[in-house]
Amino acid sequence: MPAPPTPGHHNLAQRIAEVLVRRPVTITMLFLTLLGTGVMAYRKIPLTLLPGGLSSSSLSIWLPFPGAGPKEVEDQITRIVEDELRTIPGITEIFSFSAENGADISVEFGPKSDMNVAYGEVRDRIERVRGRLPSEMDRYIIRRWNSNTDMPVMWIGVEYDDTAEDPFGPIEDIIVPQLEGVDGVALVGTFGVVDEAVRVFVDIEKVAGYGIDLGQIIRQMQSDNFTMPAGQLDDGQRTYALRIDARFQSVHEIERYPVGNGLVLSDVAEIVLARAYRDSVWRINGQAAVGMSISRESDQNTIAVCSRLEQKLALLEDDPRLAGVKLNLFWNQKETILKSIDGLKGSAYFGGLFAVIILFFFLRDLRMTLLAAIAIPASLLSAVMAVYFSGHTLNLISLSGFTLGIGMLVDNSVVVIENIVAKRRQGLSRSASASSGAGEVGLAVLTATLTSIVVFLPLVFMDGDRNSKVFMAEVGLPISWSLMASLLVALVFLPTFAARLMNKRAPRQTVATSGHSRLDRVYQHSLRWVLGHRFGAFLILMLVVIFSQWCGSQLRSSRGGEEGDRSVSLNIRTPSTYSLSETNKVFRFYEKWADEQMDAWGCDSYSAQFSRRGGEVSFYPRDDITEQQNETLPDKLRLSAPPLPGIELQVGFSGAGTDLRLDLNGPDSKVLTALARDIKEQLEALTWIDSEGRSKPLLDNVKTDLDSGLDEVHLQIDRDRASELGVAPEALRGMVAWGLGGQRLPDLTLGERDVRVLIEYGQSEQESLEFLRNLGLYTDQGTVVPLATVAHFEFDKALGTLVRRNARTTMGITAKPNCDNLFKVSRDVDAVMANHPFPEGYGWTEEGGQDDFDADMTELFRTLGFSVVLVYLLIAILLESAALPFSILFSILLAIMGVNITLLATDSAMNEMVGVGMVLLAGIVVNNAILLLDRVQRLRAEGFDRTEALVSGGRDRLRPILMTALTTIFGLMPMAVPRIFPGQNESSGYEPMAITVAGGLAFSTFLTLLAVPLIYTWLDDVGDLFTSFSPWRKRHESAAARGMTCATGCQAPTEG
C-alpha cells in the first residue's frame, strides 16, 4: 500500500473555509435563518403515533352466511371464492377460516404488489362468483389495514343501564353523533350495540290451526318488498325517470300484510320493533358496556384531534340526557405520543448533557465546548425542517431515529473544533487556525458522514415485508438529515464562529491535563507493542474472536418490537352445552372475584367480554405500576384464580407476544382431530425456569381449532317416509332453517335508516331442541306432520372453524410463548412434534416461531452485507484507494464481536431491533478508522515511515476518536437503560437497538485504536508484495532511475 501524495482537495477545502471565515455576518444570518425555519417547522409538523406508510400486504375478506355451520360455509362459499381468487397474479398464500355464520379469507400478496390494484382484483373476482353464492350472503367486506385510517386515536368504554327501556338509544342518538361531529374525526366504531330490527314472532300453533303455508308467505314477502327502475316517461316537454317503489314503509304496513283466508300477519304473529337477539356480552367493572373506537382523518394532527375529543367527552359527561351512562377512556393516543415524546426529549436532554460534559473534559475550554454543542439543536431543527417539507410526520419511530442520532451530531463538530484548537496551539492566527483546521479534516468528516448515511440505501432492495422498509426509513431519514445538517454546521458555521470566539492569545502547548498526557503515553506504548509483536497481537485478537463467537452461541432470540398492552387476561372456556345465560353466571362469579383482587394487584379497572362458549376477563394496571410489578400479574392470576367444575382457565398478556401456530395436515379430519388433542396436551405440559428459578408454562393459551367446536344435531332424513307423506326435501330444509335461525326479509326503510326485518318462531333457547322435533312440515296434501316423523336426530362434535391453507384442509394449534427465548420455544416444540408419531400422509408446518424469526434476521443481515459493500465503495472512491477500505471495514467485524459480548453481558435477546442496530453500526463504527487512517496516510505522504505514521497518527487522533465515541455511547444511555434516568419510559421497545449500537461502538472503538493499525500493516505488506512484481512498478522505478541519472550527469539535449 504505497503512501499517496498529498491530496489537492485539502487545499480546496481550506480555500473554501477561508472564504467562509471572512464572511461572518453572512454566515451568522444563514445560521439564524436555519434555526428560525426549523423552529417553525417543529411547531407545525404533525404528531402521530405511527408513520403513515404502514400498511398490510394482505387483504381480509369477510363473507357472512347467517345461520350456517362451518361445513356449509366451506362448501357453499369458501371453496368457490378460493378457486376464483387463485386466478389473481401475485398471490403468495390464501388462508381461509370457515366458521359459524360466515367465512374469513386472508389473501397474502408479495411485498412488491400494488395493494390498490390487488384490492380491485379481489373485488372483481368476488363479483364474478357472487351469483353462485347463497342468497343469504347479501354483502361482503374487504379489509386492508392502514395506519392512517385504521389506527384508532381513542378507545372508550360506555357503561349503560341494561334495565332501561332502550339502553342503546342514548349511545346511538347522542354520543356517537356528537363524537362524529368533532373536527378531524373520520369514524366512530361501536362494539356491543345490538342493532334495532323488526322482529316477526310467528305463533306456530295459530299458523298450523289456520293451515297457512309459512314458507309461501316468506317467499311472497321477499318478492313483494322491492324497488326497481321502470324506464322513462316523456310527456313531450319533460322526461321523467320512472321507478317502482313497493317497499314496506312502516311497521303497521307489515302488520297488515295479508296471509290468506282473510287474515293479516298480525293475526298469526307478534310484530315488534326491538333489538335483535344478543349473542355476546361486554361489561366494565361489572357494568354492561359498549366499546367505541375513534379514528382520525388521515391529514389531521393526532394531538389536536384527541384534544378536541377530550373537550367533547367532558361536555357529554355533564349532559343530563346521559343520566345512567358513564364514559371510560381506556386508551388515548395523545397520552401515548406525549409520554413517548417526553421520554425521547429526556433522552435527548441527558444525551446532550453527557456530550457537553465529555467535550469539556477533553477540551477544557467552555467556549469551544458550547460551540461544538450547538451542533445538536441546529442539526435537530434542520432535520425536523427536512422531515416537515418532505411531507412526513413526527412519530414514535422517527423520534427514536432522532434520539439515536443525538450523540452522533457532535462528532463532526468535535473533529473540526479539536483540529482548529490544535492548529491554534501551533501558533497560527485565529482565522488561519479555523480555515486550516476545518480544511485539513474536511475529507475525513465528509467520508465519515456519508458512510453513516449510505447504510440506509439497501432498504430500496429489501424483499421482506413492506412495513420493515417503512420502519427502517422512518429511523434512517431523521438520522441522515441530522448528520447532513451536522456536516453543514461543522464545515460551514463552526469555523467562522470559532475564528471569532477563540482566545486572542494562543493557548500553551501544555494545556492538556496530566491525565490526557498519561493516556497518550499508555496508548503509544501499547500501539508500539502491537506493531512490534504482530503475531502475538494476532493470537490475542483470535482469542477475542473465539470468545465473541461463544457469546453469540449463548444468546437467546425473541421477536423484538412487538410490545403488547399492559393488560393481563384470564381466558375462560365454558362447555359447549352451556347457554349464554349459564356462561353469564360463570363470568359473574369471576367478575366478583376480580373486583375483590383489583386494588391489591394495582389495577384500576377490569372488563369481561364473552359469548356462549366463553371469553376473557382482562385486568388493566394503574399507570404507577412498574414493568417489573406488571410482569408478576400473570403468576398471581394462575395461582389465585378459583377453579370451577368443567371450566377451563388460561392466563396471558392481552395482545402480547407472538402467536405460534402449528398446522396439521392430512386427508382425514378425524385423525387430525386426535393428533391435535394429543399434541395440545404435550404442549401444555412444557415448562421453563425463569431468572428467579420459578417453573412456568412455556406456552400460554394453547388452543386447537376443535376447542371452538360446536355440538351438532344431524338430521337423517327417512326419504321413503318423506315421500310417502308427501314432504319435499327442499321444503323441509327451508322450514328447519326458518324455524331455528329465522329468515331475513328485505329491510324496512324508516326515515334515513334501513332496519332489518326478521321472521322467526317464538321459542326460548331451552325449548329449541324439543321445538325442532315437533316442527310442523306441510305435505303436498296440505296436512301438517311433525319433523320427527320423517327424520331422526344424531348428535356429534363439529369443528368450530374449518381452516384451509392454500386449498388444503388443516387442523391448527395456536399458543402464545410465555418465554422470550424463541430458541428454547422452538427447540422444545420441535422435540414434541418430532417424538409424536404421524401416520403416513400426515405432516405439520410451523408459523410465527423461530422460522419467521430466522427469515426476518436473514433479510436484515442481507441488508447489512449490502451496506458493508456500499461503505467500501464509498470509502474507496473518496480516498482513491482499493486496499485502504479493507482496513477500515475491519472495524465492522470488531463491532459485531462487541455486540455479541454486550448482549450476553446485559442478558439481552437477539431480535429484529438488534439487527437494525447492526445496520446502523456499519455506518457508524467505520468513522473512527477513517479518521485514524486518513491522518496516517497524510503523515506517510509527508515522509514519515509506516510505524511512526501509525503511532503519531494514533496519538493525534486519539482524543477526537474518544470524544466522538463517548458522546455517541453516553448519548444512547437514556434509551439503552431508561430505568436509571428519572422521567424516562421504562420500556420503549428500542432498548435492544440502543444497547447494540452503544456496546458495538464501545468495543469497536477500543480495538480500532490497536487492531486496525495491525490490519493496516498486513494489508500494506500484501500491497507492497503485489506491486513489487507488477510491470507498472518496474517501469515506474526504471523511469525514476533514468530521471535521477539525467538530473546528476546528463546534458540537456540540443537542437541539431
TIVEX-530038 format. One record per residue (C-alpha): x, y, z; residue in three letters. Coordinates in steps of 0.02 Angstrom, whole numbers, plus 50000, padded with zeros to 5 digits. Example, Ala and Ser with C-alpha at 12.3 -4.5 7.8 and 13.67 -1.06 7.14 Angstrom:
506154977550390ALA506844994750357SER
end
This chain:
500005000050000MET501125014349939PRO500965030950026ALA499935042749920PRO500445060249875PRO499715074549972THR497945076449904PRO497495092749823GLY495745092749893HIS496415098650062HIS496945114849981ASN495235116749900LEU494345113450064ALA495485125850152GLN495165139350022ARG493285136950043ILE493485138150231ALA494495154150212GLU493095162150110VAL491795157250240LEU492835163550386VAL492945180750302ARG491035182150291ARG490465181450474PRO488895191950451VAL488275181550305THR488635165250396ILE487765171450554THR486205176850459MET486125160050370LEU486295151150536PHE484885161250616LEU483785158250463THR484095139550478LEU483635139550662LEU482075150350635GLY481425139450494THR481755123950598GLY480775130950745VAL479285135050634MET479325117650557ALA479375109750731TYR477835119550783ARG476855114450628LYS477395096450595ILE476015083550629PRO476245072050778LEU475625054150756THR475865037550843LEU476435028150687LEU477035033650515PRO475765034750377GLY476585022050262GLY476225006950370LEU475004995150286SER474704976850261SER475184965850114SER473624955550142SER471774958050115LEU470464950650231SER468774945950159ILE467264943150269TRP465824933850186LEU464334931850305PRO463174916950294PHE461934918950439PRO461374902850522GLY462574891650426ALA463794879650507GLY465644878450464PRO465424864050341LYS464044873050243GLU465084888950240VAL466584879550173GLU465614870350037ASP464484884549979GLN465634899649999ILE467464896450043THR467944883849909ARG467044893649771ILE467884910149817VAL469584902049842GLU469554894349668ASP469184911249590GLU470474920749695LEU471864909149638ARG471744916849464THR472444933449531ILE474314935649495PRO475484939849638GLY474614929849775ILE475814920749890THR474564912450008GLU472704910350038ILE472164906650216PHE470314903450246SER469284900950404PHE467544893850383SER466594896350544ALA464834897850607GLU463904911750515ASN465244915650386GLY466964914050307ALA468524924350336ASP469784923050194ILE471514930850207SER472424933850042VAL474284937250056GLU475184946449916PHE477024948649878GLY477934963749954PRO478044972549786LYS476204970849742SER475164986549717ASP473844984149851MET472634996349770ASN472654985649613VAL472544969949719ALA471004976749807TYR470144979449641GLY470624962149579GLU469914953749735VAL468284963449723ARG468154958749538ASP468384940249573ARG467064940149710ILE465814948949597GLU466134935749463ARG465564921649577VAL464254931049677ARG462844923049578GLY463444905849633ARG463464910349818LEU461974908349937PRO460684922249934SER460914924450122GLU462644931550084MET461924948550037ASP463534958150067ARG465404955950095TYR466804966250170ILE468594967950106ILE469794975050234ARG471564981450219ARG472434988550370TRP473205005850352ASN473955016050493SER473225032350427ASN471395027250437THR471275011050536ASP472325015350689MET471115021950821PRO471605037650914VAL470475033551060MET469625018451142TRP468105021851250ILE467035010451357GLY465255016551384VAL464355009151534GLU462455009351522TYR460925003851619ASP460394987451540ASP458734988251630THR458205003951536ALA456845002851404GLU458065007251264ASP459825006251338PRO460705009151171PHE459665024251120GLY460735037451208PRO462315029551139ILE461715029050957GLU460695045150958ASP461795056551065ILE463555050451099ILE464015043550926VAL463355058750826PRO464195070850946GLN465885062150930LEU465735060350741GLU465445079050731GLY467125083150810VAL468295091250683ASP469555078550618GLY468595062850667VAL468365050650523ALA467405036350604LEU466655031050770VAL466515012150776GLY465425003650907THR465584986050978PHE464244977551080GLY462744987751019VAL461304976350975VAL460524982650813ASP458714987750802GLU457604976350698ALA455804972550659VAL455554955250731ARG454074944650674VAL453754931050804PHE452624917950723VAL451414908150831ASP451654890650763ILE450014884350836GLU449004897850750LYS449894895150585VAL449534876550594ALA447744879550651GLY447354891050506TYR448264879750383GLY449434893450325ILE450974888650224ASP452294899150310LEU453594895550177GLY452454902550044GLN452144918150149ILE454014921150171ILE454334919349985ARG452904931449949GLN453554944650070MET455294943249995GLN454634946149820SER453374959749865ASP454604971249955ASN455654978849816PHE456144994449720THR456674994749538MET456865006649389PRO455495005349258ALA456155015949115GLY455715033849068GLN454125043949046LEU454085057648913ASP452605069848909ASP453295079748761GLY454075093548863GLN454995084549002ARG455715067249030THR455435058349195TYR456355043349267ALA455075030249319LEU455415019749473ARG454275006849555ILE454385007649745ASP453494993149831ALA454504993449991ARG453714992350163PHE453565009950233GLN453085006350414SER452874992850544VAL450994994850529HIS451094990150345GLU451974974050392ILE450654970350522GLU449274972350391ARG450114961050264TYR448824948150201PRO449234929750232VAL447654921850161GLY445944916350224ASN445554934650261GLY446944935450390LEU448384947550407VAL450114944250477LEU449724951550648SER448354938350669ASP449644924250674VAL451214933350734ALA451814946750853GLU452734960850762ILE453864971850869VAL455194984950834LEU456554979650955ALA458364974950973ARG458934958850892ALA459474943850995TYR461094946551091ARG462444933351067ASP463874941551162SER464124952351318VAL465404965451367TRP465494972951541ARG466654985451627ILE466884983551815ASN465324972551816GLY464264985351722GLN463544982251548ALA464544992051420ALA464824996251238VAL466534998851160GLY466975013151044MET468495015650933SER468775032850859ILE469845035450703SER470505051850636ARG470555058650459GLU472215054750376SER472795072950361ASP472375077850540GLN473555080550685ASN473275066850813THR473625078050963ILE472385091150904ALA471015078350866VAL471215069951035CYS471175086751125SER469535091151040ARG468835073951084LEU469315076351266GLU468355092751269GLN466835084451191LYS466895069851315LEU466935082251459ALA465345090551390LEU464485073651366LEU464835068651546GLU463825083951603ASP462405080951480ASP460795077451580PRO460135066551439ARG461515053951479LEU461005050351657ALA461465032251696GLY462825032151562VAL464675032551610LYS466115035851489LEU467755026651523ASN469285032251425LEU470325016351408PHE471645022451287TRP472095039551218ASN473385040151080GLN473795057951130LYS474415052151301GLU475465038451221THR476265050651100ILE476585064151229LEU477295051551352LYS478445044651218SER478945062151163ILE479315067051342ASP480365051451361GLY481315054651200LEU481535072951247LYS482265066951411GLY483415055251316SER483955069751206ALA484215080851358TYR485275068251451PHE486205063451293GLY486595081651254GLY487135084651434LEU488315069751428PHE489025076051264ALA489395093251337VAL490215085851492ILE491315074351388ILE491825088351270LEU492285099851412PHE493285086051496PHE494375084351341PHE494395102251276LEU494465111451442ARG493785126851352ASP491995131851391LEU491765142551236ARG492395128951118MET491345116051210THR489745126151190LEU490215129851010LEU490315111150972ALA488715108051069ALA487675119850961ILE487765106350827ALA486435096550924ILE484975109050919PRO485485115950749ALA485565098650671SER483955092650751LEU482965107950696LEU483675106550521SER483175088250514ALA481415092250577VAL481285105350440MET481795092450309ALA480545079750376VAL479165092850377TYR479455098650198PHE479585080550137SER477785077750197GLY478175065750339HIS477635066450521THR478455065550690LEU478015048650762ASN478705036150886LEU479825028050757ILE480545043950681SER480795051150856LEU481825035850900SER482905039750749GLY483185057450812PHE483625050750985THR484835037950914LEU485745051750821GLY485935063650969ILE487665057851017GLY488245057150836MET487785075150797LEU489305082350886VAL490525070250802ASP490905081350653ASN490985096950761SER492145088350885VAL493375083350749VAL493365100750672VAL493465110250837ILE494835098850904GLU495885101350747ASN495595120150750ILE496185120750932VAL497705110150885ALA498165122450745LYS497965136850865ARG499175128450986ARG500435127850845GLN500415146850841GLY499295150350691LEU498135165250694SER496305162950739ARG495715164450558SER497115153350493ALA496795140450628SER494945140050585ALA495175138450397SER496665126550405SER495915115650541GLY494255113650451ALA495055110950281GLY496275097750341GLU494925086150410VAL493575090750283GLY493755074750180LEU493805063350332ALA492255071650404VAL491355070550236LEU491805052250215THR491285047650391ALA489605056350371THR489215048450204LEU489635031050267THR488375033350409SER487045038450283ILE487385026150143VAL486945010950251VAL485095015250227PHE485185014050038LEU484944994850035PRO483184997550103LEU482655000249923VAL483114982249882PHE482384973550035MET481254959049988ASP480394957450156GLY478804964850224ASP478414982450161ARG478224988450340ASN480044983950376SER480544996250240LYS479435009650315VAL480155006450488PHE481955007350428MET481585022850326ALA480745031450473GLU482285027850580VAL483555031350443GLY482885047550369LEU482975057750531PRO484715051150565ILE485255055050386SER484525072550387TRP485285075950558SER487015070050505LEU486975080250345MET486465095350447ALA487885091950571SER489095091050424LEU488465107950364LEU488635115350538VAL490395108350563ALA491125113850396LEU490175129950363VAL489645138150526PHE490875132050658LEU492495138250575PRO491765155750560THR491135155950739PHE492745148250807ALA493795161650724ALA492815174650824ARG492635165550990LEU494395158651016MET495525167551137ASN496595180751055LYS498115173651143ARG498645156651081ALA498485142851211PRO500055135051279ARG500625118151220GLN500415111251397THR498555114551402VAL498225095851404ALA497995088751577THR499185076351652SER497825063251635GLY497725066151448HIS499625065251432SER499665049051531ARG498305041951420LEU499295046951265ASP500865038451332ARG499935022451377VAL499135021651205TYR500755024951111GLN501655011651213HIS500254998951181SER500215002750996LEU502105001050978ARG502004984051066TRP500624978350945VAL501604984050792LEU503194976150859GLY502374959450906HIS501144957050767ARG501004938150783PHE500694938950971GLY499414952750945ALA498584941850812PHE498424927250935LEU497634938751065ILE496424945250933LEU495944927450885MET495574923351067LEU494414938351073VAL493564932350912VAL493304914850983ILE492594921951145PHE491414932951046SER490814918050944GLN490484908451104TRP489484923151172CYS488474923451011GLY488064904951027SER487374907851203GLN486144921451152LEU484284918751157ARG483124925251023SER481474934451034SER480314944350923ARG480774961950975GLY479744977550941GLY478084968750971GLU477634976151138GLU475844972051187GLY474754982151303ASP474974980551490ARG473314971951524SER473264953851579VAL471844942151535SER471054926851614LEU470384916551469ASN468844906451518ILE468154892051413ARG466434885051454THR465714868151399PRO464904867751228SER463244863251307THR463124879651403TYR461864892751355SER462274911351358LEU461364913251523SER462384899151602GLU464004906751538THR463444923451608ASN463324915651782LYS465114909151765VAL465754926351717PHE464794934751857ARG465724923251977PHE467434928051907TYR466974946351895GLU466554946552079LYS468234938352114TRP469114951152002ALA468274965452094ASP468984958852258GLU470754957152190GLN470854972952084MET471534985252212ASP472784973052288ALA473514969552117TRP473694987852069GLY472314988151938CYS471095002351915ASP469804992751813SER469344976151735TYR468224970651592SER467314954851541ALA466934950151363GLN466124933551321PHE464924923651211SER464084906951241ARG465724897151227ARG466704908551344GLY467814923851336GLY469034933151447GLU469164944251600VAL470514957551574SER471404967351710PHE472084984851674TYR473544990351785PRO473685008051851ARG474935019851770ASP476035019851925ASP476315000951915ILE478074997151853THR478514984651718GLU479264972751846GLN477674973251951GLN476594970751798ASN477584955451744GLU477094946651906THR475224948651874LEU475024932951763PRO475794922151900ASP474594929452028LYS473134925151914LEU473724907251889ARG473944904252075LEU472374912552140SER471034910452006ALA469684899352086PRO469284883851982PRO467524878751934LEU466994861351876PRO467054859851687GLY467804877251663ILE469494878951577GLU470624893551629LEU472154900651543GLN473164916351580VAL474204928251473GLY474564946151425PHE473234953451312SER473934955351137GLY475724952351194ALA476934940151120GLY476954931750951THR475644918650911ASP476394901750873LEU475344891250755ARG475574873050709LEU474574867150558ASP474254848450550LEU473784842250378ASN473154825750309GLY471694817750219PRO470594812550369ASP469894825850485SER469564813050623LYS471394808050625VAL471894826350628LEU470724829150775THR471524815050875ALA473274821450833LEU472824839150885ALA472144833751054ARG473694823351095ASP474914836851041ILE473964850251137LYS474134840351299GLU476014838451271GLN476254856851230LEU475304862051387GLU476494851451490ALA478054860751430LEU478884871851561THR480374883451579TRP481344890651726ILE481394909551739ASP482834920051806SER482194918151984GLU482134899151973GLY480244897851958ARG479454884951845SER478204892351722LYS477194885751575PRO478184887751415LEU476604891451314LEU475034900951361ASP473294899151288ASN473604883051194VAL472074880251086LYS471554869450940THR470274873150807ASP469224859850892LEU469114869951054ASP467874881750974SER466904867150906GLY465034865350905LEU463844851850963ASP462934847450803GLU461244839150779VAL461234829250617HIS459504826550539LEU459484810050449GLN458014810650326ILE456974795050301ASP456694797650115ARG455434783450097ASP454384790250239ARG454514808150174ALA453984802550000SER452564792550071GLU451894807550168LEU452224819750025GLY453564830450112VAL454784838149987ALA456614838450049PRO456804856449988GLU455294862050091ALA455984852650240LEU457654861850225ARG456804878550218GLY455634875650364MET457024869350478VAL458144883950434ALA456734896550458TRP456144888250617GLY457814888550707LEU458794902950635GLY457384913650569GLY457324921350396GLN457884938650350ARG456674948450242LEU457074964150141PRO457474979150251ASP456164991450309LEU456565009750271THR456185021150418LEU456685038850376GLY458535038750331GLU458955021850406ARG458675004050349ASP458014992150482VAL458194973350469ARG456614962850463VAL456724945250538LEU455354932250537ILE455584918250664GLU454664906350777TYR454434912350954GLY455294899651066GLN456594900851202SER458364894451193GLU457954880051311GLN456474874451204GLU457424873951038SER457764855251028LEU456024849751079GLU455294862950965PHE456324855950822LEU455634838450850ARG453854844750841ASN454124857150700LEU452674855650578GLY453014851550395LEU451734854150256TYR451354839450144THR450784840449964ASP449024836250026GLN449004851850135GLY449164842550300THR450484845750435VAL451624832150506VAL452984833650642PRO454794833750587LEU455154818550697ALA454044807850585THR455184809650433VAL456894811850517ALA457904805450663HIS459224815050761PHE461084811350786GLU462244821450899PHE464064824350857ASP465514836150889LYS465954847550744ALA467424859050715LEU467044876950762GLY468184882850623THR468734873950465LEU470434880350412VAL471134879050237ARG472874884450186ARG473174885750000ASN471644874949966ALA472184861250087ARG471194857550245THR472204859150405THR471954857350593MET472764871750687GLY473554872850860ILE473914890450922THR474844896551076ALA475724911751147LYS477524908951203PRO477704913351387ASN479594913251370CYS480524926551270ASP481844914151212ASN481234908451041LEU482704896451027PHE482054886751177LYS480234887851124VAL480644881650950SER481794867851014ARG480534861051140ASP479064862151020VAL480064853750882ASP480534839951004ALA478694836851044VAL478254836050859MET479744825150815ALA479344812550951ASN477504811650909HIS477094798150780PRO476204804250623PHE475304791950510PRO475864790850330GLU475174805250228GLY475084817150377TYR476264831250420GLY476414848250503TRP477074865750474THR477514879550596GLU477114898050582GLU477584912750691GLY479034904550784GLY480884902650753GLN480674900450566ASP479874917550548ASP481224925050659PHE482594917150554ASP481804924050395ALA481724941550468ASP483514940950530MET484144933950364THR483384948850275GLU484184960950397LEU485894952850383PHE485734953050194ARG485424971650209THR486924973050324LEU488034964350196GLY487434975950058PHE487774990850171SER489554985050201VAL489834983850013VAL489175001549988LEU490275008150129VAL491785000050047TYR491375007749878LEU491125024949953LEU492745024650052ILE493715018149901ALA493035032149792ILE493335046249917LEU495065040149972LEU495585034249798GLU496195017649866SER495614999849840ALA496584992149986ALA496385005250122LEU494485002350142PRO494804984250198PHE495744990650350SER494295002150389ILE492954988850362LEU493804977650489PHE493064989150622SER491334982450574ILE491884964750619LEU492534971550784LEU490854979650816ALA489894963450784ILE491044954650906MET490644968251032GLY488774966151003VAL488864947551047ASN489814951051207ILE488694965751256THR487064956351227LEU487644941751334LEU488304953251471ALA486654962851480THR485564947151463ASP484784954351305SER483994943751168ALA484414943350984MET482944951050892ASN482474962050745GLU482934977950839MET484684971050864VAL484774968050677GLY484274986050643VAL485604991650766GLY486924981650673MET486444990150510VAL486665007050594LEU488325001350667LEU489004997550494ALA488955016050453GLY489505022350624ILE490995011950680VAL491995015050521VAL492105033450564ASN493475030750693ASN494505020450572ALA494265033450434ILE494825047350550LEU496355037450605LEU496955031050437LEU496635047550348ASP497905055450466ARG499115040850445VAL499065042150256GLN499425060650259ARG500885058250379LEU501605044950264ARG501415057050119ALA502425069550220GLU503875057150236GLY503515047550396PHE503895029050394ASP502445017250423ARG502685013750608THR502965031850655GLU501495037250546ALA500365024750637LEU500985029750810VAL500935048450775SER499275047350684GLY498535037250827GLY499165050050953ARG498455064650851ASP496765056350829ARG496595048051000LEU495645062351080ARG494405065850939PRO494065047150922ILE493735045351108LEU492665061151111MET491575056050964THR491365038251027ALA490985043151206LEU489725056551157THR488795043751049THR488875030051180ILE488315040751325PHE487025049251215GLY486205032051195LEU486205027751379MET484485035451418PRO483735024651281MET484755009051321ALA484465009051510VAL482975020651538PRO482605014051713ARG484095023151790ILE483595040051718PHE482195049951800PRO480655053151695GLY481075040251562GLN479895026751497ASN480295010051575GLU480115000951410SER480045009551242SER480474994151137GLY482075002251070TYR483234996751210GLU483964982051109PRO484404993750965MET485225006551081ALA486164993051177ILE486784985651013THR487435002250946VAL488205007651112ALA489024990851150GLY489644987950974GLY490355005550961LEU491225004451131ALA492044987951090PHE492494993250913SER493235009850971THR494405001351094PHE495014988550968LEU495045000650821THR496455010250904LEU497504994350911LEU496824981350791ALA496514992450640VAL498354998250634PRO498844979850645LEU497714975250497ILE498354990550404TYR500154984250415THR499674967150346TRP498714974450201LEU500154986550170ASP501374971950162ASP500244962550042VAL500074978149935GLY501964980349928ASP502174962049883LEU500984963249735PHE501624979949672THR503434973849680SER503034961049545PHE501944972049437SER502614978349268PRO501934995549309TRP503014996249466ARG504574991149369LYS504265003849231ARG503955017149362HIS505595013049453GLU506565012449288SER505895029249235ALA506305036349407ALA508085029649393ALA508315037349221ARG507665053649287GLY508895053249432MET510355049249313THR509885063249197CYS509735075149342ALA511505071349402THR512525067949244GLY511615070549081CYS511695085948975GLN510155093548908ALA509815088648728PRO510255101648596THR509365105748440GLU510265098748295GLY
end
